[in-house]
Amino acid sequence: MIEPSTRERFRGLLWLVAAAFFMQALDSTVVNTAVPAMAVALNVTPLGMRTALTSYVLTLAILIPASPWLCDRLGTRRVFGAAIVVFGLGSLLCGLAQTLPQLVAARVLQGIGGASLMPVGRYVLVRSIDKREFVRAMSTVATFGLLGSVLGPLLGGALVQFTSWRLIFLINVPVAIAGIWMNRRDMPEYRLARANRFDLSGFLLFAAASALLLTASELAGDSPVPWLRIGQCSAIALVLGVIYVWHSRRTEFPVADLGLLKVRSVWVALVGGLSTRLGISGMFLLLVLFLQVGCGWSPLMAGLMMVPQALGSISAKWVINRVLVHFGYRRLLLGNTVIVALLLAAFALLGPTTPVWAIATLTFCYGCFAGLQYTAMNTLIYHDLDIRHASMASSMASTVQYLAMSFGIALATLLMQALLQGHASADYVMAFRWTVLLLALVTGAASRVFGRLPHDRPA
């Protein structure tokens, strides 16, 4: 039980972390609805806006592994406060951006700040709260995160339709200012007297390889396609990856401990999660573009259609424990991956005349099963690990998750762009249909990875 003398401080800390989770969840979903309007303002195609999305997610993936070391070295209050300042400054610059390169640079700055918000917030709650109170505290924080994901599309659509897309970024600024004040008042200071040496060489190798791979995927959207430059970027990234594997085996504290991949559940969770997210991460953006550009819907109506997906994802969290106990990881992930792939393929049946209730029903069902998939993949990685390796596994899982999201968004938009080939918006519906069918195949193929789990896998 929390003592009365510390209850106010705990409540303030909980509100601070919950606000950070809400701000980041809102920012992750609010942008998609505004993509068509942003594209018009910045004089690019809607599909050309993918860099503004992938740059943010890739920055998160690259920098998340550095967060634990920064906390140990600099202290939680300083790191969390700096993260809020940088995220707020990035949001301000996003709202002021006049060109796509300016927006991309500001999104990278947002990602630099955002990379420490959730890891540090979660770490501080673990350190500050009694175990009996921790589950309730994390439930409160998760609720705010889910609330942000539900309100994001709707708020984004409303702001774009009735005001300006710039406000979807500028609304973060007052929240960040309040967060800076709350951080000084409520955030405890945890740091180690002597932190482990940071694996700077491994970090730079990983960051460079990831950035080069994403650059290669972005180049694939150019016309004509610069195959030589794509090959060069991919080859250098491969070489850097091989060097990192060699380096990690000779480093006491690698930024990513590849030795954990010897544990089958870890390997399946990471590789299967990567494969699945490649197929489904771009679906949110594709559906928004389909509804606004292909069907002529308003931003508000398109944003409203994203809410059932978020509600479906929330509802999945209510039943995941019972489903896992009944089916186990292997049967659940094998069957659910196929179901998610089939639901993806079902989006190919949509068209401009499809009733609103049918689209809402499909997005809700997709959200339910995608939510089951995400939760099962996210918990599988810890199944066979002891507490000593949990922190490293969590960092690796977050990194792979955001890497897969960035490449998934790039894959979806590149497929759509290739199918359009400069045709008019009348062909948008057909391009959308073929794209989701191809993504469904990519998603369904991930079931082969989950088949590597033992048959007797209990939850």
N, C-alpha and C positions, 0 to 999 in steps of 0.2 A: 504494500500500500504506500502511496506517495504521502509524505508528511505534509501537514497543512502549511508549514513555512515555505515549502518548495513548490506547492501546488500552482501558485500563480506563475512562477518561472517556467514550470513544465507546460502550463497552458499556453504561454507565450511562445515557447519553443515549438510546440505542436502546431500552432497557427502559422508560424514562420515557415516550417517545412511544408505544411499543407499548401500554403500560398505559392511556394516555389514549385511544387508538383503541379498545381493548378495552372500556373503561368506557362510552364513548359508543355503540359498536355494541350492547353488551349492553342499555343503557338504551333504545335505539331499538326493540328487539324484545321485551324482557321484559314491557313494560307491556300489550301487546295481550292476552296470555293471561289477565291478571288483571282485565280490564275488567268482566266480569259480577260478580265478587266485590266489586270496588270500587264498582260501581253499587249493590249491596245495602247496603254499609256507609255510603255517602253518601246513600242514599235518593233515587236518581235511576234512570231507565231506562238500560239498557246503551247504547242509541243516544245518550242524552243525555250520555254521557261523552266525546263527540267533542271537546268544547272542551278537555279535558285533554290530548288528543293534538295537536290543531291549534295550540294556543297555543304549545307547545314548538317545533314545526317552524317556525311562522311567525316566532318570535323568532330562530331560527337564520338564516332567510332574510333578515331585516331587518339583522341585525348582522354577518354574515359580511363584507360589503364594507368594514366599518370596521377589520377585523383588521390588514390590512397597514399602514395608517396608524398604528394604535396601536403596532405593533412598531417602526416607524421612529421614532416620537416618544418612547415610554416605555421601549423595550428589550424584548427577547424574554423574558428571565428574569422580569421584573416582570409582563408581560402574561400569560405562561403560568401563573405562580404564582397570580396573581389569578383567572384562569379556573378553575383547580382549586379554589380556595377557594370561589368563587361557586357552581360546579357542586356541590361537596360540601354546601354550606349549603342549596342548593335541594333536593338529595336528602333531607337531614335533614328539612326542612320538609314535603316531600311525604309522608314517612313519618309525620309527626305531624298531617297535615291531617284535620280533622273534617267539613268541608263541601266541596262542589265548588268554590265560589269560592276557598277557601283552597288547594285543590289546584292550581287553574289559576294562581293567583299564584305558587305555588312552582315550577310547571313553567316559567313565564316566567323565573323566576330561574335555573333550570337551563339554559334556553336561552341566557341572557345569558352564562353561563360556557362552555357548550358551543360557542358560536359561534367561540371563539378556539382551542379545543383542537386541532382537526385542521389548520386553516390555519397556525397558528404552528408546530406540530410538523413539518409538511411543509417549511415554510420553513427551519427550523433545520437539518434534515437536509441540505437542499440546500446550505446555507452551510457546514456542518461536515464533510461527508464527500466524499472523493475520488470523481470520477465513476465510477471502476471499482468502487467499493464501494457506490455509491448504489442501484443496482438491487437488489442483495442486501439492503441495509438496508430499502428500501421493501417488498420482498417479505416480509421478516420482520414489518414493521408491518402490512401488509395481511393477513397470515395471522392475526395477533391480532384484527384487525377482523372477519375472517370467522369466527373461532372464537367471538367474542362474538355474532355473528348466529345461529350454530348453537345455542349453549348458551342464548341468551336465552329462546326459547319454552319449552324444556324446564325450565330453572331456574324461570321464572315459574310454570309449571304446578305444579311440585313445591312451591314455596314457598306458593302459594295453597292447595293441597290439604292440606298437612301442617302449615303454620304460619300465616302471615298475609300478606296482600297487601302490608302495610307494609314487609316485609323486602325486597321487590324494589327499593325505593328506599334503604333503610337500609344495604344491602350496599355501596353506593357510598361510604359515609362512611369506613370504614377504608382503602379504596383511595385516596381523596382525601388522607387524612392521610399515607399513605406517599408519595403523589405530591408533596406539599408538601416533604417532606424531600428526596426525590430531585431536585426542581427546584432547591433551594438548593445541592445538591452537584454536579449534573451539567449543568445547563442553561447554555450559554454566553450571554453578553450581547451581542446585536447591536442596534445602533441607529444612526441617521443623525445626523450633527452638525446637519443642518438638514433636517427633513422637509418634503415638499410640503404646501401648505395643504390641509386637509381640506375637502371639499365638504359642509359642514354643511347648507346650504340644500337641496341636492339630496337628501341623506340623509333629512332630515325630510320632504320632499315624498314620497319613495318609501315611507318608513315609514308615514306617515299614509294614503296611498292603499292600501297593502297591508292595513293594519289595518281600514280601512273596508270593503274588499271582503270580508274574512273575516267582519266583523260582519254585513254584509248576508246572507251565506250562513248564518250562525248564526240570524239572525232568521227565515229561511225555515222553520226548524224549529218555530217557535212556533205555537200554535193559540189563536185564529185568526191567520192569517198577516198581519203588519202591513205590507201592501204599500207604504203611504206611507213608512214609515221605511226600508224596503228601497230604495225608489226614491231617497230622499234620500241615503242612504249611498253608493249606487252612483253617483249623479250627482256628488256631491262628490269621490269617488275618481277619476272620469273627468276632472273639471276639474283636479285635482291632477296627474294623469298628463300631461295636455296641458301644464300649466305646467312640469313636469319636462323634457319634450321640448324646450321652448323654452329652459329654463335650461341644459340640458346642452350645447346648441350654442354657448353663450356662456361656458362655463367651461373653463379650461385643464385642470383635473384633475377631471372629473366622477366621481361615485361609480360610475356605470355609463356607459361610453362607447358611446352608441347608434350612433356611426359605424361600429362593427364589424359592425352588421347589414347593411351594404352588401356584405359578403363573403357570398356565397351559402351556403357551407358553415356559417358561423356562424349565419345566419338560420334555415336548415333545422334545425340541431342544437338551437337554443333553442326555436323554435316547435314543431317536431316533438316535441321532448322534453317540452315543456309539455303538448301534446295527448295524448301517450301516457300520461304520468304521471297526468293527470286520470282516465284510465280504470282504471289498474291500481294506483294507490297505496293505495286503500282495500280491496283484495282480502284482504290479510292479516287485517285487523280483521273483515271480513265473515265470513270462513271460521271464525275463532275463535268469533264469536257464533252462527253457524249450528250448529257442532258442539256448543257448550255449551248454548245456549238452545233451539235447534230440535231437536237430536237427543238432548239430555240427557247428553252425554259429560262426564266429569270434567275439571277443568282440566289435570291431568297428561296425560291421553290427548289432549286437544285440542292441548296444547303439543307433544306428541310428533309429531303430524301436521304440524306446521310445519317440523320438521327436514328432511324430504325436499326441501322447497322451497329451504331454505338450501343443502343439499348440491347440488341442481341448479344453483343460481346459482354455486357454487364450481366445479363441473365445467365450466361454460361458459367460465370464464377460462382453462382449459387448451387450449381449441380455438379461441378467438376470433381469434388471429393467422392461423391457417391458413384459417379460414372467410373472413376479410376478404380475404386474398390471392387466394383462389379466386373469390369472388363480387364483391368491391368493395362500397363503402358503399351505392350505390343499390339494387342487386339484393338485398343482404342486408336492408336496412331495409324495403324494399317487401315482400318475402316474409315476413320474420320478424314484421313488425307484424300481418299477416293471420293468421299462425300463432298469435301470442299472443292475438289477438282470438277465434280459434276455440277455443283452450284455455280462455279465460275463459268462453265460451258453454258449454263442456262441463261446467263446474261446475254448470250448471242441471240436469244429469242426476242429481246426487247427491240422496240422501234418507236418512232414518233407517235404512233397511235396506241401504244400500250397503256392500259388504265393505270392511274396513279396507285391504286390499291395493290395492283399486281407487282409493281416495282417496289413498293414499300414492303410487301410480304417477302419478296425475294431478297432484298437487302437485309431484312431482319433475320431470315433463316441463314443467310451467308454470315452475318455477324455472330450468330449463335455458334455455328460450327467452326468458324475461324477463331473465335474466342476459346473454344475447347482446345483447338490445335495449339494456339500460342501458350496457353497455361500448361498443357501437358508437356510441351517441349521445354518450357522454362523451368519446370520442376524436375524433369527427368535427369538433368545434368547433375543434380545433387544426390541422386538416389543411392549411389554406391561410394560416395566420398565421405571422409571424416571431416570434422570441423576445421582441421588444419588447412585443408585444401579448399574450403568453401569460398573464401574471399577471392582466391585466384580464379576459381571456376566462375564466380559471379562476374568478375571483370572480363573474362574471355567470352562468356555468354552475351554480355552487353555489347562487346565489341563486334562479335559475329552478327548479332541482331541488327545493329545499325549499318554494318557493312552490307549485309544482305538487303536491307531496305534501300540503301542508296543505289545498289546495282539493280535491284528489282524495279525501282522507278525508272532508271535509265533504260532497262530492257523493255519495259512496257511502252514507253514513249518512242523508243527507236523502232519497235515493231509497227506501231501506229503510223509513224512518219514514213516508213518504208512502204506501207500499204497505201497510204494516201498519195505519195509521189507528186505532191503539188496539185492534186485534184481539188475541185470545189467542195464546199461543206456538204453538198448533197451526198458525197461519197463517204462522209464521216461515219454514218451508221454502219455501212458495210465494212469499213476499215476497223471500226470498234468490234464488230462481230468476229472477224477473223483474228484480231489481236487477242480477245479473251479466250478463243478456242485454243490458240497456241499457248497462252499462259496456263490454261487448264491442263494441257499435256505436260508442261514443265512441272506443275504442281503434282500431278498424278505420279510422275516418275519418282518423286521423293518417297513414295510408299516402299520402293525397293530398299531404301536405306533403313527404314523402320523395321523391315523384315529381318534385319540382322539382330534384333533383340531376341533374347531367349524366349521360348514358348511359355515358360513358367514365371514370367515377370509379374510379380504382384505389385500393387500400387504402394 
